[in-house]
């Protein structure tokens, strides 16, 4: 009877030990058990992966020998053996894994050291996430400071959004030329915002209170209609003309500003008439004989190379010299990357307000956008 009971106890102990062994072996953390001499007498699979050591080495080497061979940076368990108290330190293994090691001594009732149990927690992924979070926080702080430094010159609700020194010089130049009624030529690639810069010049000039800002795209209006659109026409001037005639855009823009976009697309025949208007500040309607005085500020813009067009006899040289008195060249966004972030924030806010949303751009997305060419638009 006693023999059967002892057998049952032995079997239960075996099962308990087996269960405990499997439980520890399936743990994510590494676990080792060391005797007082520094010999590792037990370890789990996680420790093998973290340390990169083979079972053969662990079965034959002491902790001092593992340390001497450079498999670990610190011997945390050795300190626990010496001091007979729990030691927790960061350690690094030859695998490159960073781990938090806690070595706890196991003492008998008389204070003698029996074992040291070490728990090794892999911090590599956690540290990577922490570094990523620190980087994200750093970017967020950088962008917050950039927002505080945004320069937003006001023009009665209109804004030129910029942060770069290149745009600062352009805005400063626009402010200076706005006080002079001499024609302004704005140069730049398509999409850099030449029309809004022209609008800005009009808004900060006294003409803003006296007359409208009228924009004409010379390349969008058919050649046979452009003349009548610009100069107007008298009753019966041509087939289909309105019975009462029509005022041209020069007259509509009186006391204000006329912006001629894509001036390079204007036909040569109209270039002659425009030159006459710039010289005399008078227009004559199509089919009319009377000169009509006008008071208009002329701003023109183009993405074309007018010098090459002059050489190809597609643009009049005398008109070029007349409009090229105050040229302003607007560089594309790829040449002033400092403006990308403030533009992103501006348009994000604008569309959120327009659609009643609260969309946001994660810092890592913004960081990616800053490393590629942005849209060729710089104003709104």
PyMOL commands that set and color helices and strands:
alter all, ss='L'
color gray80, all
select helices_A, chain A and resi 2-25+45-51+55-60+63-68+76-83+124-148+165-177+194-203+206-209+223-231+249-252+263-265+268-280+306-311+317-323+333-335+338-355+363-369
alter helices_A, ss='H'
color red, helices_A
select strands_A, chain A and resi 30-35+40-43+87-92+98-107+113-122+151-155+158-162+184-187+213-217+232-233+246-247+257-261+282-284+291-293+297-302+326-329
alter strands_A, ss='S'
color yellow, strands_A
deselect
rebuild
show_as cartoon
